[in-house]
Amino acid sequence: MKEEIEIRDKKIGEDHPILITAEVGVTCNYDLEMSKELIDVVNESGADAAKFIFWFPEEIMSDKTISYTYETTDGEVTENMYEMLQELRFSLDEWRELKAYADKRDVILFSTVNSPGGIEYAEEIGLEAYKLSSWDYNHHPLWREIASIGKPMLIDTGPVTPVEVAKVMNIMEEEGNEESVLVHCFHTDEHGEMNMRALPYMREAFRTLVGYSSKDQDTETDIVAVTLGASYLEKRLTLDRDLPGHHHILCLEPDEFDEYVDLMRNVRKALGVKDLQPSEADLEERKRWFRHIVADQDISKGTTLTADMLEGKRPEDGISPEYMEFFVGRTVKKDIEYNESLSWDDV
């Protein structure tokens, strides 16, 4: 698998800025104007992408009686899942309009694809990458069809084992697709079960890029993810947490999302490189606070120097005290005053 991939003009890899995506797959409420507003928020925040979902409930659900319960700011709501997903859809023409709007705003549009209809829509509107969800790992025919298209695949992990990941990575390899990002995600509130070290594990075990999909408004684990090597981030975004529908209560609102993007950019910048590189400010401070060799008393010409005659004092300008032993036992060629700097020619 590649250590660097490119989606449109965005390079994804450890040596590039982290690619930040707003997760709006249900919080757009599948209202076209609301979706465009969310894309505007992404553009104005300096994030890179917005991720939606192609819902084709007839293609993914056999039991249409399943209910789904979620929290809102007004309390708990239970809906029939099939009927709910039927409402969370755009027509192909609406998707074309939304993709054109995202392109105009220089926002990459991703979508989770979990059915044949989703693949058809993705190709019709020209998506540059595919997002695959945690819940579709055992649908290998779907994975093979998507992998064979040859576009980058952003792959949630969640409830799967290393063996299950290995199987789909093997499918990608068989189809000649080397462009993957394994995205760590979880559905727990217990910190002890979040296992953020899965990120470096997946990067090393599968030789792939890794990312993180954040489940709520908190930023603790997002910061951890960046420090552990995530090259891709997803964060939930809504226009208003009071909106009807699920996941809004978990999301950041626009002003908060702006702050989040700045924070994550700064965390990534602060990581720097795998080297010890003092900042310019540190080097300036060093000049003031590092030491050099001076006489710790008045010393007459012809005196043989002893250790107690010398001291390392600030600032740095002069000979480093690490060379103190060079001077001990040598004879000075001139009178040297207290606190006067020593030079190599003085002995």
Secondary structure, DSSP 8 states (H G I E B T S, - for coil): --S-EEETTEEESTTS--EEEEE-TTTTTT-HHHHHHHHHHHHHHT--EEEEE---HHHH-S-TT-EEEEEETTEEEEEEHHHHHHHS---HHHHHHHHHHHHHTT-EEEEE--SHHHHHHHHHHT-SSEEE-GGGTT-HHHHHHHHHH---EEEE-TT--HHHHHHHHHHHHHTT---EEEEE------GGG--TTHHHHHHHHHT-EEEEE--SS--HHHHHHHHTT-SEEEEEB-S-TTSSSSSGGGSB-HHHHHHHHHHHHHHHHHH--SS----HHHHHHHHHHS-EEEESS-B-TT-B--GGGEEEESSSSS--GGGHHHHTT-B-SS-B-TT-B--GGG-
